[in-house]
Amino acid sequence: MTFRYGLALDLADDPRLIAEYERHHERVWPEIEQSLGAAGIDRLEIYRTGNRLFMVMEVSPTFSFEAKGAADAADPKVQEWER
């Protein structure tokens, strides 16, 4: 069984910062992809319109936002990616 979540986020309405965000996400680090899979995220897509992002996640029944947040906080590579 797979569950699907949709999340929205508004970026700062600054074309320069949005372009920087997109460049950063052109090559996702392998450690980040591994952390997503380990958390039970099977598929993740991000779409942008203007300054709004919309993310669709397909996750396993074991996925937990709380557990993913705790794992990310304890993972130095994820923290580096987020900075």
mmCIF file of the N, C-alpha and C atoms, coordinates in Angstrom:
data_MODEL
# 
_entry.id   MODEL 
# 
loop_
_atom_site.group_PDB 
_atom_site.id 
_atom_site.type_symbol 
_atom_site.label_atom_id 
_atom_site.label_alt_id 
_atom_site.label_comp_id 
_atom_site.label_asym_id 
_atom_site.label_entity_id 
_atom_site.label_seq_id 
_atom_site.pdbx_PDB_ins_code 
_atom_site.Cartn_x 
_atom_site.Cartn_y 
_atom_site.Cartn_z 
_atom_site.occupancy 
_atom_site.B_iso_or_equiv 
_atom_site.pdbx_formal_charge 
_atom_site.auth_seq_id 
_atom_site.auth_comp_id 
_atom_site.auth_asym_id 
_atom_site.auth_atom_id 
_atom_site.pdbx_PDB_model_num 
ATOM 1   N N  . MET A 1 1  ? 0.846  -1.179 0.000   1.00 0.00 ? 1  MET A N  1 
ATOM 2   C CA . MET A 1 1  ? 0.000  0.000  0.000   1.00 0.00 ? 1  MET A CA 1 
ATOM 3   C C  . MET A 1 1  ? 0.891  1.242  0.000   1.00 0.00 ? 1  MET A C  1 
ATOM 4   N N  . THR A 1 2  ? 0.511  2.215  -0.780  1.00 0.00 ? 2  THR A N  1 
ATOM 5   C CA . THR A 1 2  ? 1.242  3.480  -0.862  1.00 0.00 ? 2  THR A CA 1 
ATOM 6   C C  . THR A 1 2  ? 0.310  4.617  -0.456  1.00 0.00 ? 2  THR A C  1 
ATOM 7   N N  . PHE A 1 3  ? 0.849  5.579  0.235   1.00 0.00 ? 3  PHE A N  1 
ATOM 8   C CA . PHE A 1 3  ? 0.112  6.784  0.606   1.00 0.00 ? 3  PHE A CA 1 
ATOM 9   C C  . PHE A 1 3  ? 0.697  7.954  -0.165  1.00 0.00 ? 3  PHE A C  1 
ATOM 10  N N  . ARG A 1 4  ? -0.102 8.952  -0.411  1.00 0.00 ? 4  ARG A N  1 
ATOM 11  C CA . ARG A 1 4  ? 0.350  10.128 -1.150  1.00 0.00 ? 4  ARG A CA 1 
ATOM 12  C C  . ARG A 1 4  ? 0.040  11.373 -0.335  1.00 0.00 ? 4  ARG A C  1 
ATOM 13  N N  . TYR A 1 5  ? 1.042  12.250 -0.255  1.00 0.00 ? 5  TYR A N  1 
ATOM 14  C CA . TYR A 1 5  ? 0.884  13.546 0.401   1.00 0.00 ? 5  TYR A CA 1 
ATOM 15  C C  . TYR A 1 5  ? 1.192  14.646 -0.595  1.00 0.00 ? 5  TYR A C  1 
ATOM 16  N N  . GLY A 1 6  ? 0.493  15.754 -0.477  1.00 0.00 ? 6  GLY A N  1 
ATOM 17  C CA . GLY A 1 6  ? 0.781  16.955 -1.252  1.00 0.00 ? 6  GLY A CA 1 
ATOM 18  C C  . GLY A 1 6  ? 1.073  18.094 -0.288  1.00 0.00 ? 6  GLY A C  1 
ATOM 19  N N  . LEU A 1 7  ? 2.186  18.775 -0.509  1.00 0.00 ? 7  LEU A N  1 
ATOM 20  C CA . LEU A 1 7  ? 2.593  19.874 0.365   1.00 0.00 ? 7  LEU A CA 1 
ATOM 21  C C  . LEU A 1 7  ? 2.889  21.102 -0.482  1.00 0.00 ? 7  LEU A C  1 
ATOM 22  N N  . ALA A 1 8  ? 2.539  22.280 0.006   1.00 0.00 ? 8  ALA A N  1 
ATOM 23  C CA . ALA A 1 8  ? 2.802  23.531 -0.713  1.00 0.00 ? 8  ALA A CA 1 
ATOM 24  C C  . ALA A 1 8  ? 3.679  24.431 0.142   1.00 0.00 ? 8  ALA A C  1 
ATOM 25  N N  . LEU A 1 9  ? 4.497  25.224 -0.546  1.00 0.00 ? 9  LEU A N  1 
ATOM 26  C CA . LEU A 1 9  ? 5.409  26.151 0.127   1.00 0.00 ? 9  LEU A CA 1 
ATOM 27  C C  . LEU A 1 9  ? 5.587  27.364 -0.761  1.00 0.00 ? 9  LEU A C  1 
ATOM 28  N N  . ASP A 1 10 ? 5.532  28.542 -0.188  1.00 0.00 ? 10 ASP A N  1 
ATOM 29  C CA . ASP A 1 10 ? 5.805  29.763 -0.939  1.00 0.00 ? 10 ASP A CA 1 
ATOM 30  C C  . ASP A 1 10 ? 7.244  30.191 -0.705  1.00 0.00 ? 10 ASP A C  1 
ATOM 31  N N  . LEU A 1 11 ? 7.980  30.345 -1.799  1.00 0.00 ? 11 LEU A N  1 
ATOM 32  C CA . LEU A 1 11 ? 9.341  30.866 -1.732  1.00 0.00 ? 11 LEU A CA 1 
ATOM 33  C C  . LEU A 1 11 ? 9.292  32.388 -1.658  1.00 0.00 ? 11 LEU A C  1 
ATOM 34  N N  . ALA A 1 12 ? 10.386 32.986 -1.238  1.00 0.00 ? 12 ALA A N  1 
ATOM 35  C CA . ALA A 1 12 ? 10.493 34.443 -1.322  1.00 0.00 ? 12 ALA A CA 1 
ATOM 36  C C  . ALA A 1 12 ? 10.278 34.832 -2.781  1.00 0.00 ? 12 ALA A C  1 
ATOM 37  N N  . ASP A 1 13 ? 9.513  35.870 -3.012  1.00 0.00 ? 13 ASP A N  1 
ATOM 38  C CA . ASP A 1 13 ? 9.179  36.273 -4.387  1.00 0.00 ? 13 ASP A CA 1 
ATOM 39  C C  . ASP A 1 13 ? 10.351 37.063 -4.980  1.00 0.00 ? 13 ASP A C  1 
ATOM 40  N N  . ASP A 1 14 ? 11.465 36.362 -5.205  1.00 0.00 ? 14 ASP A N  1 
ATOM 41  C CA . ASP A 1 14 ? 12.696 36.965 -5.686  1.00 0.00 ? 14 ASP A CA 1 
ATOM 42  C C  . ASP A 1 14 ? 13.257 36.061 -6.783  1.00 0.00 ? 14 ASP A C  1 
ATOM 43  N N  . PRO A 1 15 ? 13.166 36.466 -8.054  1.00 0.00 ? 15 PRO A N  1 
ATOM 44  C CA . PRO A 1 15 ? 13.607 35.614 -9.164  1.00 0.00 ? 15 PRO A CA 1 
ATOM 45  C C  . PRO A 1 15 ? 15.042 35.109 -9.019  1.00 0.00 ? 15 PRO A C  1 
ATOM 46  N N  . ARG A 1 16 ? 15.928 35.910 -8.452  1.00 0.00 ? 16 ARG A N  1 
ATOM 47  C CA . ARG A 1 16 ? 17.317 35.497 -8.272  1.00 0.00 ? 16 ARG A CA 1 
ATOM 48  C C  . ARG A 1 16 ? 17.414 34.341 -7.275  1.00 0.00 ? 16 ARG A C  1 
ATOM 49  N N  . LEU A 1 17 ? 16.706 34.454 -6.163  1.00 0.00 ? 17 LEU A N  1 
ATOM 50  C CA . LEU A 1 17 ? 16.734 33.390 -5.157  1.00 0.00 ? 17 LEU A CA 1 
ATOM 51  C C  . LEU A 1 17 ? 16.046 32.124 -5.662  1.00 0.00 ? 17 LEU A C  1 
ATOM 52  N N  . ILE A 1 18 ? 14.974 32.291 -6.415  1.00 0.00 ? 18 ILE A N  1 
ATOM 53  C CA . ILE A 1 18 ? 14.279 31.129 -6.978  1.00 0.00 ? 18 ILE A CA 1 
ATOM 54  C C  . ILE A 1 18 ? 15.189 30.396 -7.960  1.00 0.00 ? 18 ILE A C  1 
ATOM 55  N N  . ALA A 1 19 ? 15.903 31.139 -8.791  1.00 0.00 ? 19 ALA A N  1 
ATOM 56  C CA . ALA A 1 19 ? 16.849 30.514 -9.736  1.00 0.00 ? 19 ALA A CA 1 
ATOM 57  C C  . ALA A 1 19 ? 17.949 29.775 -8.969  1.00 0.00 ? 19 ALA A C  1 
ATOM 58  N N  . GLU A 1 20 ? 18.423 30.353 -7.870  1.00 0.00 ? 20 GLU A N  1 
ATOM 59  C CA . GLU A 1 20 ? 19.446 29.703 -7.051  1.00 0.00 ? 20 GLU A CA 1 
ATOM 60  C C  . GLU A 1 20 ? 18.907 28.407 -6.451  1.00 0.00 ? 20 GLU A C  1 
ATOM 61  N N  . TYR A 1 21 ? 17.674 28.441 -5.960  1.00 0.00 ? 21 TYR A N  1 
ATOM 62  C CA . TYR A 1 21 ? 17.018 27.250 -5.406  1.00 0.00 ? 21 TYR A CA 1 
ATOM 63  C C  . TYR A 1 21 ? 16.944 26.150 -6.466  1.00 0.00 ? 21 TYR A C  1 
ATOM 64  N N  . GLU A 1 22 ? 16.531 26.523 -7.678  1.00 0.00 ? 22 GLU A N  1 
ATOM 65  C CA . GLU A 1 22 ? 16.399 25.525 -8.744  1.00 0.00 ? 22 GLU A CA 1 
ATOM 66  C C  . GLU A 1 22 ? 17.760 24.948 -9.132  1.00 0.00 ? 22 GLU A C  1 
ATOM 67  N N  . ARG A 1 23 ? 18.776 25.779 -9.199  1.00 0.00 ? 23 ARG A N  1 
ATOM 68  C CA . ARG A 1 23 ? 20.128 25.285 -9.515  1.00 0.00 ? 23 ARG A CA 1 
ATOM 69  C C  . ARG A 1 23 ? 20.597 24.282 -8.456  1.00 0.00 ? 23 ARG A C  1 
ATOM 70  N N  . HIS A 1 24 ? 20.322 24.593 -7.203  1.00 0.00 ? 24 HIS A N  1 
ATOM 71  C CA . HIS A 1 24 ? 20.735 23.719 -6.100  1.00 0.00 ? 24 HIS A CA 1 
ATOM 72  C C  . HIS A 1 24 ? 20.088 22.340 -6.231  1.00 0.00 ? 24 HIS A C  1 
ATOM 73  N N  . HIS A 1 25 ? 18.868 22.292 -6.754  1.00 0.00 ? 25 HIS A N  1 
ATOM 74  C CA . HIS A 1 25 ? 18.133 21.034 -6.841  1.00 0.00 ? 25 HIS A CA 1 
ATOM 75  C C  . HIS A 1 25 ? 18.326 20.300 -8.171  1.00 0.00 ? 25 HIS A C  1 
ATOM 76  N N  . GLU A 1 26 ? 19.166 20.833 -9.056  1.00 0.00 ? 26 GLU A N  1 
ATOM 77  C CA . GLU A 1 26 ? 19.410 20.137 -10.323 1.00 0.00 ? 26 GLU A CA 1 
ATOM 78  C C  . GLU A 1 26 ? 20.150 18.822 -10.093 1.00 0.00 ? 26 GLU A C  1 
ATOM 79  N N  . ARG A 1 27 ? 21.017 18.796 -9.107  1.00 0.00 ? 27 ARG A N  1 
ATOM 80  C CA . ARG A 1 27 ? 21.781 17.588 -8.774  1.00 0.00 ? 27 ARG A CA 1 
ATOM 81  C C  . ARG A 1 27 ? 21.621 17.296 -7.289  1.00 0.00 ? 27 ARG A C  1 
ATOM 82  N N  . VAL A 1 28 ? 20.696 16.411 -6.992  1.00 0.00 ? 28 VAL A N  1 
ATOM 83  C CA . VAL A 1 28 ? 20.462 16.046 -5.597  1.00 0.00 ? 28 VAL A CA 1 
ATOM 84  C C  . VAL A 1 28 ? 21.556 15.065 -5.174  1.00 0.00 ? 28 VAL A C  1 
ATOM 85  N N  . TRP A 1 29 ? 22.165 15.328 -4.046  1.00 0.00 ? 29 TRP A N  1 
ATOM 86  C CA . TRP A 1 29 ? 23.249 14.490 -3.554  1.00 0.00 ? 29 TRP A CA 1 
ATOM 87  C C  . TRP A 1 29 ? 22.740 13.064 -3.298  1.00 0.00 ? 29 TRP A C  1 
ATOM 88  N N  . PRO A 1 30 ? 23.564 12.067 -3.540  1.00 0.00 ? 30 PRO A N  1 
ATOM 89  C CA . PRO A 1 30 ? 23.165 10.676 -3.286  1.00 0.00 ? 30 PRO A CA 1 
ATOM 90  C C  . PRO A 1 30 ? 22.752 10.440 -1.827  1.00 0.00 ? 30 PRO A C  1 
ATOM 91  N N  . GLU A 1 31 ? 23.415 11.109 -0.894  1.00 0.00 ? 31 GLU A N  1 
ATOM 92  C CA . GLU A 1 31 ? 23.068 10.944 0.523   1.00 0.00 ? 31 GLU A CA 1 
ATOM 93  C C  . GLU A 1 31 ? 21.649 11.430 0.812   1.00 0.00 ? 31 GLU A C  1 
ATOM 94  N N  . ILE A 1 32 ? 21.217 12.451 0.092   1.00 0.00 ? 32 ILE A N  1 
ATOM 95  C CA . ILE A 1 32 ? 19.865 12.978 0.284   1.00 0.00 ? 32 ILE A CA 1 
ATOM 96  C C  . ILE A 1 32 ? 18.855 11.986 -0.272  1.00 0.00 ? 32 ILE A C  1 
ATOM 97  N N  . GLU A 1 33 ? 19.138 11.459 -1.454  1.00 0.00 ? 33 GLU A N  1 
ATOM 98  C CA . GLU A 1 33 ? 18.245 10.449 -2.033  1.00 0.00 ? 33 GLU A CA 1 
ATOM 99  C C  . GLU A 1 33 ? 18.165 9.220  -1.133  1.00 0.00 ? 33 GLU A C  1 
ATOM 100 N N  . GLN A 1 34 ? 19.300 8.820  -0.549  1.00 0.00 ? 34 GLN A N  1 
ATOM 101 C CA . GLN A 1 34 ? 19.315 7.674  0.362   1.00 0.00 ? 34 GLN A CA 1 
ATOM 102 C C  . GLN A 1 34 ? 18.475 7.958  1.607   1.00 0.00 ? 34 GLN A C  1 
ATOM 103 N N  . SER A 1 35 ? 18.567 9.171  2.124   1.00 0.00 ? 35 SER A N  1 
ATOM 104 C CA . SER A 1 35 ? 17.798 9.512  3.330   1.00 0.00 ? 35 SER A CA 1 
ATOM 105 C C  . SER A 1 35 ? 16.296 9.501  3.049   1.00 0.00 ? 35 SER A C  1 
ATOM 106 N N  . LEU A 1 36 ? 15.916 9.899  1.834   1.00 0.00 ? 36 LEU A N  1 
ATOM 107 C CA . LEU A 1 36 ? 14.498 9.861  1.464   1.00 0.00 ? 36 LEU A CA 1 
ATOM 108 C C  . LEU A 1 36 ? 13.997 8.420  1.419   1.00 0.00 ? 36 LEU A C  1 
ATOM 109 N N  . GLY A 1 37 ? 14.767 7.561  0.744   1.00 0.00 ? 37 GLY A N  1 
ATOM 110 C CA . GLY A 1 37 ? 14.377 6.157  0.652   1.00 0.00 ? 37 GLY A CA 1 
ATOM 111 C C  . GLY A 1 37 ? 14.335 5.479  2.017   1.00 0.00 ? 37 GLY A C  1 
ATOM 112 N N  . ALA A 1 38 ? 15.319 5.769  2.859   1.00 0.00 ? 38 ALA A N  1 
ATOM 113 C CA . ALA A 1 38 ? 15.371 5.164  4.188   1.00 0.00 ? 38 ALA A CA 1 
ATOM 114 C C  . ALA A 1 38 ? 14.174 5.574  5.040   1.00 0.00 ? 38 ALA A C  1 
ATOM 115 N N  . ALA A 1 39 ? 13.631 6.752  4.768   1.00 0.00 ? 39 ALA A N  1 
ATOM 116 C CA . ALA A 1 39 ? 12.476 7.248  5.529   1.00 0.00 ? 39 ALA A CA 1 
ATOM 117 C C  . ALA A 1 39 ? 11.155 6.662  5.024   1.00 0.00 ? 39 ALA A C  1 
ATOM 118 N N  . GLY A 1 40 ? 11.214 5.948  3.889   1.00 0.00 ? 40 GLY A N  1 
ATOM 119 C CA . GLY A 1 40 ? 9.986  5.380  3.337   1.00 0.00 ? 40 GLY A CA 1 
ATOM 120 C C  . GLY A 1 40 ? 9.363  6.229  2.250   1.00 0.00 ? 40 GLY A C  1 
ATOM 121 N N  . ILE A 1 41 ? 10.112 7.190  1.719   1.00 0.00 ? 41 ILE A N  1 
ATOM 122 C CA . ILE A 1 41 ? 9.620  8.005  0.605   1.00 0.00 ? 41 ILE A CA 1 
ATOM 123 C C  . ILE A 1 41 ? 10.014 7.286  -0.680  1.00 0.00 ? 41 ILE A C  1 
ATOM 124 N N  . ASP A 1 42 ? 9.003  6.786  -1.383  1.00 0.00 ? 42 ASP A N  1 
ATOM 125 C CA . ASP A 1 42 ? 9.232  5.996  -2.589  1.00 0.00 ? 42 ASP A CA 1 
ATOM 126 C C  . ASP A 1 42 ? 9.364  6.856  -3.834  1.00 0.00 ? 42 ASP A C  1 
ATOM 127 N N  . ARG A 1 43 ? 8.662  7.964  -3.851  1.00 0.00 ? 43 ARG A N  1 
ATOM 128 C CA . ARG A 1 43 ? 8.686  8.861  -5.015  1.00 0.00 ? 43 ARG A CA 1 
ATOM 129 C C  . ARG A 1 43 ? 8.420  10.274 -4.535  1.00 0.00 ? 43 ARG A C  1 
ATOM 130 N N  . LEU A 1 44 ? 9.149  11.236 -5.106  1.00 0.00 ? 44 LEU A N  1 
ATOM 131 C CA . LEU A 1 44 ? 8.986  12.627 -4.708  1.00 0.00 ? 44 LEU A CA 1 
ATOM 132 C C  . LEU A 1 44 ? 9.109  13.487 -5.960  1.00 0.00 ? 44 LEU A C  1 
ATOM 133 N N  . GLU A 1 45 ? 8.136  14.346 -6.162  1.00 0.00 ? 45 GLU A N  1 
ATOM 134 C CA . GLU A 1 45 ? 8.154  15.285 -7.289  1.00 0.00 ? 45 GLU A CA 1 
ATOM 135 C C  . GLU A 1 45 ? 7.873  16.679 -6.754  1.00 0.00 ? 45 GLU A C  1 
ATOM 136 N N  . ILE A 1 46 ? 8.593  17.668 -7.302  1.00 0.00 ? 46 ILE A N  1 
ATOM 137 C CA . ILE A 1 46 ? 8.381  19.059 -6.908  1.00 0.00 ? 46 ILE A CA 1 
ATOM 138 C C  . ILE A 1 46 ? 8.068  19.866 -8.158  1.00 0.00 ? 46 ILE A C  1 
ATOM 139 N N  . TYR A 1 47 ? 6.993  20.633 -8.101  1.00 0.00 ? 47 TYR A N  1 
ATOM 140 C CA . TYR A 1 47 ? 6.580  21.504 -9.195  1.00 0.00 ? 47 TYR A CA 1 
ATOM 141 C C  . TYR A 1 47 ? 6.599  22.941 -8.699  1.00 0.00 ? 47 TYR A C  1 
ATOM 142 N N  . ARG A 1 48 ? 6.823  23.871 -9.615  1.00 0.00 ? 48 ARG A N  1 
ATOM 143 C CA . ARG A 1 48 ? 6.831  25.287 -9.240  1.00 0.00 ? 48 ARG A CA 1 
ATOM 144 C C  . ARG A 1 48 ? 5.977  26.080 -10.211 1.00 0.00 ? 48 ARG A C  1 
ATOM 145 N N  . THR A 1 49 ? 5.185  26.969 -9.659  1.00 0.00 ? 49 THR A N  1 
ATOM 146 C CA . THR A 1 49 ? 4.482  27.970 -10.440 1.00 0.00 ? 49 THR A CA 1 
ATOM 147 C C  . THR A 1 49 ? 4.693  29.300 -9.723  1.00 0.00 ? 49 THR A C  1 
ATOM 148 N N  . GLY A 1 50 ? 5.327  30.236 -10.407 1.00 0.00 ? 50 GLY A N  1 
ATOM 149 C CA . GLY A 1 50 ? 5.671  31.495 -9.749  1.00 0.00 ? 50 GLY A CA 1 
ATOM 150 C C  . GLY A 1 50 ? 6.599  31.218 -8.588  1.00 0.00 ? 50 GLY A C  1 
ATOM 151 N N  . ASN A 1 51 ? 6.209  31.679 -7.404  1.00 0.00 ? 51 ASN A N  1 
ATOM 152 C CA . ASN A 1 51 ? 7.027  31.425 -6.227  1.00 0.00 ? 51 ASN A CA 1 
ATOM 153 C C  . ASN A 1 51 ? 6.442  30.318 -5.340  1.00 0.00 ? 51 ASN A C  1 
ATOM 154 N N  . ARG A 1 52 ? 5.438  29.590 -5.851  1.00 0.00 ? 52 ARG A N  1 
ATOM 155 C CA . ARG A 1 52 ? 4.837  28.507 -5.074  1.00 0.00 ? 52 ARG A CA 1 
ATOM 156 C C  . ARG A 1 52 ? 5.393  27.171 -5.521  1.00 0.00 ? 52 ARG A C  1 
ATOM 157 N N  . LEU A 1 53 ? 5.842  26.378 -4.527  1.00 0.00 ? 53 LEU A N  1 
ATOM 158 C CA . LEU A 1 53 ? 6.264  25.011 -4.777  1.00 0.00 ? 53 LEU A CA 1 
ATOM 159 C C  . LEU A 1 53 ? 5.152  24.078 -4.346  1.00 0.00 ? 53 LEU A C  1 
ATOM 160 N N  . PHE A 1 54 ? 4.997  22.997 -5.090  1.00 0.00 ? 54 PHE A N  1 
ATOM 161 C CA . PHE A 1 54 ? 4.050  21.957 -4.705  1.00 0.00 ? 54 PHE A CA 1 
ATOM 162 C C  . PHE A 1 54 ? 4.774  20.630 -4.806  1.00 0.00 ? 54 PHE A C  1 
ATOM 163 N N  . MET A 1 55 ? 4.826  19.904 -3.705  1.00 0.00 ? 55 MET A N  1 
ATOM 164 C CA . MET A 1 55 ? 5.530  18.633 -3.649  1.00 0.00 ? 55 MET A CA 1 
ATOM 165 C C  . MET A 1 55 ? 4.530  17.504 -3.477  1.00 0.00 ? 55 MET A C  1 
ATOM 166 N N  . VAL A 1 56 ? 4.710  16.459 -4.268  1.00 0.00 ? 56 VAL A N  1 
ATOM 167 C CA . VAL A 1 56 ? 3.912  15.247 -4.161  1.00 0.00 ? 56 VAL A CA 1 
ATOM 168 C C  . VAL A 1 56 ? 4.848  14.138 -3.709  1.00 0.00 ? 56 VAL A C  1 
ATOM 169 N N  . MET A 1 57 ? 4.491  13.481 -2.611  1.00 0.00 ? 57 MET A N  1 
ATOM 170 C CA . MET A 1 57 ? 5.286  12.374 -2.086  1.00 0.00 ? 57 MET A CA 1 
ATOM 171 C C  . MET A 1 57 ? 4.431  11.122 -2.052  1.00 0.00 ? 57 MET A C  1 
ATOM 172 N N  . GLU A 1 58 ? 4.982  10.033 -2.576  1.00 0.00 ? 58 GLU A N  1 
ATOM 173 C CA . GLU A 1 58 ? 4.379  8.721  -2.403  1.00 0.00 ? 58 GLU A CA 1 
ATOM 174 C C  . GLU A 1 58 ? 5.239  8.001  -1.378  1.00 0.00 ? 58 GLU A C  1 
ATOM 175 N N  . VAL A 1 59 ? 4.600  7.523  -0.322  1.00 0.00 ? 59 VAL A N  1 
ATOM 176 C CA . VAL A 1 59 ? 5.346  6.965  0.806   1.00 0.00 ? 59 VAL A CA 1 
ATOM 177 C C  . VAL A 1 59 ? 4.795  5.600  1.196   1.00 0.00 ? 59 VAL A C  1 
ATOM 178 N N  . SER A 1 60 ? 5.647  4.845  1.870   1.00 0.00 ? 60 SER A N  1 
ATOM 179 C CA . SER A 1 60 ? 5.238  3.540  2.390   1.00 0.00 ? 60 SER A CA 1 
ATOM 180 C C  . SER A 1 60 ? 4.408  3.743  3.659   1.00 0.00 ? 60 SER A C  1 
ATOM 181 N N  . PRO A 1 61 ? 3.712  2.699  4.085   1.00 0.00 ? 61 PRO A N  1 
ATOM 182 C CA . PRO A 1 61 ? 2.919  2.821  5.320   1.00 0.00 ? 61 PRO A CA 1 
ATOM 183 C C  . PRO A 1 61 ? 3.759  3.122  6.557   1.00 0.00 ? 61 PRO A C  1 
ATOM 184 N N  . THR A 1 62 ? 5.057  2.855  6.503   1.00 0.00 ? 62 THR A N  1 
ATOM 185 C CA . THR A 1 62 ? 5.911  3.100  7.666   1.00 0.00 ? 62 THR A CA 1 
ATOM 186 C C  . THR A 1 62 ? 6.388  4.546  7.750   1.00 0.00 ? 62 THR A C  1 
ATOM 187 N N  . PHE A 1 63 ? 6.129  5.354  6.714   1.00 0.00 ? 63 PHE A N  1 
ATOM 188 C CA . PHE A 1 63 ? 6.608  6.738  6.708   1.00 0.00 ? 63 PHE A CA 1 
ATOM 189 C C  . PHE A 1 63 ? 5.978  7.545  7.829   1.00 0.00 ? 63 PHE A C  1 
ATOM 190 N N  . SER A 1 64 ? 6.806  8.424  8.424   1.00 0.00 ? 64 SER A N  1 
ATOM 191 C CA . SER A 1 64 ? 6.346  9.339  9.470   1.00 0.00 ? 64 SER A CA 1 
ATOM 192 C C  . SER A 1 64 ? 7.067  10.666 9.294   1.00 0.00 ? 64 SER A C  1 
ATOM 193 N N  . PHE A 1 65 ? 6.312  11.768 9.254   1.00 0.00 ? 65 PHE A N  1 
ATOM 194 C CA . PHE A 1 65 ? 6.934  13.086 9.173   1.00 0.00 ? 65 PHE A CA 1 
ATOM 195 C C  . PHE A 1 65 ? 7.831  13.331 10.384  1.00 0.00 ? 65 PHE A C  1 
ATOM 196 N N  . GLU A 1 66 ? 7.370  12.896 11.556  1.00 0.00 ? 66 GLU A N  1 
ATOM 197 C CA . GLU A 1 66 ? 8.138  13.106 12.776  1.00 0.00 ? 66 GLU A CA 1 
ATOM 198 C C  . GLU A 1 66 ? 9.461  12.338 12.733  1.00 0.00 ? 66 GLU A C  1 
ATOM 199 N N  . ALA A 1 67 ? 9.420  11.080 12.299  1.00 0.00 ? 67 ALA A N  1 
ATOM 200 C CA . ALA A 1 67 ? 10.641 10.276 12.223  1.00 0.00 ? 67 ALA A CA 1 
ATOM 201 C C  . ALA A 1 67 ? 11.592 10.841 11.171  1.00 0.00 ? 67 ALA A C  1 
ATOM 202 N N  . LYS A 1 68 ? 11.058 11.304 10.048  1.00 0.00 ? 68 LYS A N  1 
ATOM 203 C CA . LYS A 1 68 ? 11.908 11.893 9.006   1.00 0.00 ? 68 LYS A CA 1 
ATOM 204 C C  . LYS A 1 68 ? 12.578 13.156 9.541   1.00 0.00 ? 68 LYS A C  1 
ATOM 205 N N  . GLY A 1 69 ? 11.828 13.988 10.248  1.00 0.00 ? 69 GLY A N  1 
ATOM 206 C CA . GLY A 1 69 ? 12.397 15.206 10.829  1.00 0.00 ? 69 GLY A CA 1 
ATOM 207 C C  . GLY A 1 69 ? 13.499 14.901 11.823  1.00 0.00 ? 69 GLY A C  1 
ATOM 208 N N  . ALA A 1 70 ? 13.300 13.891 12.665  1.00 0.00 ? 70 ALA A N  1 
ATOM 209 C CA . ALA A 1 70 ? 14.312 13.521 13.654  1.00 0.00 ? 70 ALA A CA 1 
ATOM 210 C C  . ALA A 1 70 ? 15.559 12.962 12.964  1.00 0.00 ? 70 ALA A C  1 
ATOM 211 N N  . ALA A 1 71 ? 15.354 12.123 11.943  1.00 0.00 ? 71 ALA A N  1 
ATOM 212 C CA . ALA A 1 71 ? 16.491 11.556 11.205  1.00 0.00 ? 71 ALA A CA 1 
ATOM 213 C C  . ALA A 1 71 ? 17.275 12.662 10.499  1.00 0.00 ? 71 ALA A C  1 
ATOM 214 N N  . ASP A 1 72 ? 16.568 13.620 9.903   1.00 0.00 ? 72 ASP A N  1 
ATOM 215 C CA . ASP A 1 72 ? 17.237 14.731 9.218   1.00 0.00 ? 72 ASP A CA 1 
ATOM 216 C C  . ASP A 1 72 ? 18.041 15.582 10.191  1.00 0.00 ? 72 ASP A C  1 
ATOM 217 N N  . ALA A 1 73 ? 17.484 15.833 11.362  1.00 0.00 ? 73 ALA A N  1 
ATOM 218 C CA . ALA A 1 73 ? 18.177 16.657 12.359  1.00 0.00 ? 73 ALA A CA 1 
ATOM 219 C C  . ALA A 1 73 ? 19.457 15.987 12.843  1.00 0.00 ? 73 ALA A C  1 
ATOM 220 N N  . ALA A 1 74 ? 19.493 14.657 12.796  1.00 0.00 ? 74 ALA A N  1 
ATOM 221 C CA . ALA A 1 74 ? 20.661 13.919 13.277  1.00 0.00 ? 74 ALA A CA 1 
ATOM 222 C C  . ALA A 1 74 ? 21.661 13.592 12.172  1.00 0.00 ? 74 ALA A C  1 
ATOM 223 N N  . ASP A 1 75 ? 21.348 13.961 10.946  1.00 0.00 ? 75 ASP A N  1 
ATOM 224 C CA . ASP A 1 75 ? 22.193 13.599 9.798   1.00 0.00 ? 75 ASP A CA 1 
ATOM 225 C C  . ASP A 1 75 ? 22.975 14.823 9.320   1.00 0.00 ? 75 ASP A C  1 
ATOM 226 N N  . PRO A 1 76 ? 24.286 14.851 9.539   1.00 0.00 ? 76 PRO A N  1 
ATOM 227 C CA . PRO A 1 76 ? 25.083 16.022 9.154   1.00 0.00 ? 76 PRO A CA 1 
ATOM 228 C C  . PRO A 1 76 ? 25.006 16.339 7.663   1.00 0.00 ? 76 PRO A C  1 
ATOM 229 N N  . LYS A 1 77 ? 24.901 15.328 6.810   1.00 0.00 ? 77 LYS A N  1 
ATOM 230 C CA . LYS A 1 77 ? 24.854 15.574 5.364   1.00 0.00 ? 77 LYS A CA 1 
ATOM 231 C C  . LYS A 1 77 ? 23.531 16.234 4.984   1.00 0.00 ? 77 LYS A C  1 
ATOM 232 N N  . VAL A 1 78 ? 22.445 15.813 5.591   1.00 0.00 ? 78 VAL A N  1 
ATOM 233 C CA . VAL A 1 78 ? 21.151 16.453 5.336   1.00 0.00 ? 78 VAL A CA 1 
ATOM 234 C C  . VAL A 1 78 ? 21.185 17.890 5.830   1.00 0.00 ? 78 VAL A C  1 
ATOM 235 N N  . GLN A 1 79 ? 21.777 18.119 6.978   1.00 0.00 ? 79 GLN A N  1 
ATOM 236 C CA . GLN A 1 79 ? 21.889 19.492 7.494   1.00 0.00 ? 79 GLN A CA 1 
ATOM 237 C C  . GLN A 1 79 ? 22.715 20.368 6.570   1.00 0.00 ? 79 GLN A C  1 
ATOM 238 N N  . GLU A 1 80 ? 23.790 19.822 6.010   1.00 0.00 ? 80 GLU A N  1 
ATOM 239 C CA . GLU A 1 80 ? 24.613 20.560 5.062   1.00 0.00 ? 80 GLU A CA 1 
ATOM 240 C C  . GLU A 1 80 ? 23.792 20.893 3.815   1.00 0.00 ? 80 GLU A C  1 
ATOM 241 N N  . TRP A 1 81 ? 23.020 19.935 3.311   1.00 0.00 ? 81 TRP A N  1 
ATOM 242 C CA . TRP A 1 81 ? 22.171 20.162 2.127   1.00 0.00 ? 81 TRP A CA 1 
ATOM 243 C C  . TRP A 1 81 ? 21.152 21.269 2.407   1.00 0.00 ? 81 TRP A C  1 
ATOM 244 N N  . GLU A 1 82 ? 20.558 21.232 3.562   1.00 0.00 ? 82 GLU A N  1 
ATOM 245 C CA . GLU A 1 82 ? 19.531 22.224 3.901   1.00 0.00 ? 82 GLU A CA 1 
ATOM 246 C C  . GLU A 1 82 ? 20.102 23.636 4.022   1.00 0.00 ? 82 GLU A C  1 
ATOM 247 N N  . ARG A 1 83 ? 21.340 23.750 4.459   1.00 0.00 ? 83 ARG A N  1 
ATOM 248 C CA . ARG A 1 83 ? 21.956 25.088 4.544   1.00 0.00 ? 83 ARG A CA 1 
ATOM 249 C C  . ARG A 1 83 ? 22.153 25.645 3.167   1.00 0.00 ? 83 ARG A C  1 
# 
